[in-house]
Amino acid sequence: MSFDPGARGLAAQARATSAALAIRNVGNVGIRIFGGRVANVKALATGGGAGRTFEVVATTAVPFDAIRVVTAFGQTGGGDAISPTIWCSAKAVPDVTDASIATDTGWSTVNFGGANGFGGTFNPAMPPAASNSRRVLTVSDVMPIASVARTDGGAYPAIAIRVYLYTNGAAGNYVIQGDGAQSFANWENHPSGRIWRMRGKAGQFSNSGQSGMTQANSTAENGSPVVGIVYYARGKVVNVAGFGDSITEGQGTYIGEGFGFPTCQALSRNAAGVAYEWSNLGWSGQSSTSIRQNVIDAIATGGLKFDIGVLPGGSPNDIGTTIAASDIANIRYRYSHALELLRGAGMVPVLCTWMPSNAAIKNYGATDSLRRALNDDYRTWARHGAVIADFDAVLAGATSGGQVQMLAGTTGDNIHPNDAGNALLSALLAKALRGASTVSAGMLAA
């Protein structure tokens, strides 16, 4: 199917799909992807005893009867990534405290393509991404691991996942989530209860009873090869995928959650009892070219099927200094294609208007009028059935030198929304997602 890169073509695509979810019975599979860019370079020595074990303790929105583990690997700019072997195991846990997990038994192996690395079979090897600034998402087989009631006061079902990475070939670098500097330690005690705790320890602690690794003798990781979980839920789940740059990823916020996760948490508090899960597929520094490629890569991943796709209508990463008409034309056709890709994958697209940036970091000057004109065009699509989240409107502040600045108090670095800015975006995105989905209570036939 060909597409029209102009406004009418974009609006027609969005109009054709905006009501799709409203008449669709969303499924019982939940997807939570913690996130972000995959650019954290780690060194791995050769040999079965020279690897590292990563542990993720995460929570799901509702109880579950089976899970699939989602991993992500990337490639450095030098192209020196290796294909590590992965051994994976998981356990639904009633208590997320260190003492409880350290003594838990009954861990289950997790297979990828019918195989695992236990017993020295050296399978499966996890390939790196095809190029820098891309990720390979891999979803494990469906494993019959059911949630258990929490005994530690937690409100959400919890699961512990361990992967042991090593190489049976040449030593080298592998690339996982994070950027090597940022810290996700705040997620170990997220105030919502939706924790995502990442720990690591040198050596193999992913089978043989799981002994020898505790929170006390491991270290907090700034990334992990485990980036998500697919779970077969006891109820309906609306899966929302957020694509974009560092603004989607959550840079600029205290806990690194951005606007998407809080939105889905708020929407989950509905009378129908339907859960919303957020998959963070933002990537710091990505332009519209890379964002579109990330959409393509996510859609191509077997085992991932989202209901709603959130896409920015522009990024400051597309612009060097001033904005040109050619920039706008390129943004139009790339996001036109990305919107069609979302629709073709069964998602309802939600398009966000292009937010302002302060002149202190992006000095558009009078050429900011081109960004504003593109946003005005986006706004007309809502009259034709498209779902538009007008992020630009809620973050637009004073005009200086012909350029609209970010609203005072909504940014700490002149380009990323801070906690206050993301709170405004979350409230707006919640309205947009309600417009993209209709949930209703179930029926108990007696």
N, C-alpha and C positions, 0 to 999 in steps of 0.2 A: 504493500500500500504506500503510495506516495503521500507527501505531506506538504502543506502550504506553510512556508516560514513566516507568513504575515500574520497579523492579528486575527483575521477572520478564520484562518486555518487552525490556529491555536485554540480559539474559542470554540470552534466546531468540535474539535477533539475532546475538549473538556466537557462540553455540553452533552456529548454522546455518552459520557460515562459518569456524570456527576450523580445520577440517580441509581447507578448500578447496585451499590451496596445497600441502598434503602430497600430494595426488593430481594436482596440476597440473604440467605440464611447463613450467617457466619458460622464457622466450624468450631470444633472443640480442641483445636491444636493451637497452643500458645507459643509465641516466639519472643524471647528476650535476648537481644544482643547488646552487651554492655558497651562495646564500642570502638569507635573512633579509628584514627589512623593506625596503620601497622608499619611502624618505622623504627622500632626499638631493636637495635643490633646486639645480638648475644653471640659469644664465642662458644664453640662446642668442640671438645677434644674427641678423638676417636676411641672406640672400645666400649663394650657394654657397661663397664663400671664407671665411666668417666662423664656420664650425663648429669642431668639435673631434673628434679621432680618439682612440678608446679602444682599447687593446690588452689582451687577456687571453691569457696563456700558461698552459695547464692540462694536466693529465694524466688519463688514463683508467685504469681498473683492469686492462683487458686490451686487446690489439690490436684494431683495427677496420678496416672496409672502406668505411664511409660515415659521414657525420655530419649532424646538424641542430643549428643554433645556437638557443639559448633566450634571448630578451630579456625584460626586464620594465620596465614604466613605470608610474608612479603619478600621484597628484594631491595637491597641497598642500591644506591646510585652507581656503585662500582660493579654491580651484578655478581657479587661474591656470595650469594646465599647458597646454602646447601639444602638437601632434602633429609631432614632428621627422621629417624624412626620413632614412632610414638607407641607407648604402652599406656592404656587408659583404663581407669576403674572409677566407679561411682557408688555412692551410698546415700540414701535418704536418711537424714539425721533428725532426731527429735530435739537435740540440744547442740547449739553451735559453739559452745564454749570449748576451749582447748582441751580440758581434761576429758570431756565426753568424746570428742572426735578421736583423740589419741588412743582410746581404748575400744572404739567401735569395731565390731566384727561384721561379717556378712557383706563385704564389698563385692560388687559385681564387675566383671570385665566388660569393657565397652568395645565393640568391634567396629571397624571401618571397612566396608565392602566384604564382610564375612571373615575378616582376619584381624588379628591383633599381634602385638609384639611379644607376648608372653612365651616363655620357653625358648627364646633365642631364635625365633623364626624370622626376625628382622623385617616384619611386615606390620603395618603398611608404612611406606616412606611417604612423607608429606611434602609435596613439591612446593618450591617458591613461586611467587607471582611471576607473570610473564615479563614484567618490567617494573621499574621504580614507580612509586606512588600508586601501586595497585595491590590488591590483596586476593589471595585464594581462600575462599570460604569452603570448608568441607564439613558436611553433616554426617555424623556417625549413623550406624544402623539403629533401628528402633530397639531399645532395650527394655525389658519388663521390670522396671524399677518404680515402685509405687511410693507416693509420699506417706509420711507418718505424722501423727499428731505431735505438735511441739510440747515439750515439757519444761522449757526454759522461759516461758512467758511470751515468746515470739508469736506474732499474729499470722505469719506467712509460712507455708511449707518450705523447708530448707533441704538442700542437697549439697553434698561435698563431692567434688570431682578432682581426681589426681591424674596427671599425665607425666610420664617419664620420657624425656627426650634424650636420644643419643645418636651417634652416627656409627655405622658399621664400615664406613668408607673413610674418605679423607676428612681431616678436621677442617673446620671453617666456621663461617658466620651463618646464623639463621636470624630471621627477622620476625618479631612478634608485635603485639599491640603495644602502644605507647610511643614515646619519642626519646626515651633514655634519660629524661630529666624530670618530667612531671610525676607527681605523686598522687596515687589514688587511695592513700591511707584513710581518708575521711569516710570512704565507702564501707570500711569495716564496721562502722557504727552509724549507718545512715539513719537520720531521725525518722524516716518513714517506716523503718523496719525492713525495707527492701535492700538488704546488704549485698555487697559483692566484694568479698574478701579474697585477696590474692597473696599467697605466700609461696616461698621457694626454698629449696635446700639441695645442695650438691649430693648426688647419689641416687639410688633407685629405691623409691618408697611407694611404688604404685602396684605392688602385688605382694605375695608372701605374707599376708596378714596385715599389711599396711603399717607394721610397727617401725619405730625409729624416727618418725617425723611428728613433731608437735609444733604448735604455734610458738612456743617458747624457744625451741631450738632451730626454728626457721627464720627467714627474714621477710619483711614486707616487700612485695615486688611492685615495680612501677609498670608492669605489663604482664601479659600471660598469653600462651598459645590458645587457651580456652577463652573465647570471646562471647559465647552465647549458649543458650539451651533451648531446645525445642521440646515441648512437653504436651502430652495427651491429657487434656484437662477434663475435670468433672464439671462441665459447663461450657458456655460460650466464651470465646476470647476474640476481640477485635485486635488485629495485629497492624501496628502503624510503623512504617519504616521512614526514617528521616535521612535524606541525602543532602549533601552540601559541603560547606567548608568548615572553618573553625567555629563559626557562629552556631552551626548545627551541632558540631562536636561538643561544644560547651566550654570553650576557652573564655576566660574572663569571669567565671563564677567560682565561688569559694570551694564548692564541692565538685565542680566539673560536670554538672549535670545539664546545663543549658536550659532550653525551654521545653523539650519534648517529653522527658521523663516525668516532670511535675504535671504536665498536661494529662498524660495517661493515668497517673495516680488519681488526679482529681476526677476524671471521667469515670473511673472504676467505681466511684461512690454513687452509683445510680440505683434507682428502685428496682430495676430489672435484674440486678445482680450480675450483669455482664462485665467481664474484665477487659481492660485495655492494656496492651503491652507495647512498649516502645523499643524499637531496634535502632540503635545509634550507628548510622553508617556515614556520619560526617567525617571529614578529613581536613585537618588544618593545612592551609596553603593551596587548596585545590581550586583551579579555575573551572569554568563551565565545561571545557574539554574533558578534564579529569572527572568531574562530577558525572557527566554523561557516561563515561566509561565505567564508573563505579555502579551506576544503575544497570548497565549491561552485565557486569560481572555478578551482581547480586541476583539478577533475574535468571542467569544461567546456572545458578547453584541448585542442584537437586536437593529437595528436602525443605526449601524455603519458599513459602507462599504467603505474601502479605496482602492485607485487605485495603490499606490506604497508603499511598506514597506521598510524602511531603517534600516539596522541591522549592529551592529559592529561585526567584525570578531574576537574579543577578548577584554577582559577587565582586567585592573590591579586588579580588585576585585577578580579575579579568583586565584591570586597568593599571597602567604604569603610573601616569600622572593625570593628564586630562582625558576626558571621554570623547571619542570620535564617533561619527555616524557609523563607521565600519565596525566599531566595537558593538554597537547596538544591533547591527545586522547579524553579527556572529552569535551574539547572545540569543537572539530570537530563534535562529535555526537550530542551535544546539538544544535549547530547552524545548522547542517544538518537538524535536525528535525524542527527547527524554520523556516528555509527557505521553507521547504515543507509545513508547516502550512500557511505561507504567500501565497504561490502559490495556495494552496487549497482554500483559501479564496478569490481568484480572484485578488490578488495583484501581481505586478511585483516586485520581490525582488532586492534591491540594497545593495550589501555587501561592507562594508568599511573595509579596512585593519586595522590591530591592531596597534595603534599609540605607539610611544616610551614613556617611562616615565624616568624622571631623577633619577639617582642613589641616590640622596639625600632623596628620599621618597620611591623608589622601587629599591632596589639594586639587580638587576638580575645578574650582573657580566657577565661572559662568557656564562651563560645559556640564555642570550638574543638571542643567535644564534638560539635557537628553535623558538622564536617568529618571527625572520626574515625569517627562513625557511618556516614557515607557511604562511607568507605574500607572499613569492616567489611563493608558490603553488597557493595562491589565484590569483595572477597576471596571471597565465597561463589560468585561466578560461575565461578571456576576449577573448581569441582566439577561444573559443568554444561557444560564444554567451552570456555569463554572463555579467551582468553590475556590474563593480567593481569600487568603488571610492577609490583611493589609498591615503588615509589619511596619512599613514605611510611615504610615499615618500615626501610629502610636509612639514612634521613636523620633519623629521630626520635631526639631527645636527651632531655634532662631536661625535666620539667614545672615550669612556674613560673606561679603565678596561674591555674591551670587550663588553661594553654596549653602544648602540646608545642613545645619549641624545636628548632631544627636542631642536629644532632649537632655537638659541639664540634670545630672544625677543618675543617668542611666548607663554610664560607661566609666570605666576606670583607666582605659588605655586609648581612648579616642576611636576605637573601631569595634570592639567586642562589647555586647551588652553585659552589664554586671548583674548581680542578683536582682536589683530593682528593675532593670531593663528586661531581664528574662521573665520576671513575674508578669509584666505587661504583655509580653509576647505569649506566655502560657495561657493567660486569660483569653486572648484573642484566638489562639490556635484551638482552644477548647470549643469555642463557638463554631469555628470552621469544621472541626471534626464532627461535631453534632450535625452539621449540615451535610456532611459526607456519609454519615451512617445513621441508621435508625435501629434502635434496639428496643425490644419489648420483653416483657416477662414471659416466662415459660408457662406451661399448663400442666397441672397435675390432674389426670383423669382418674376419678375414683368411682 
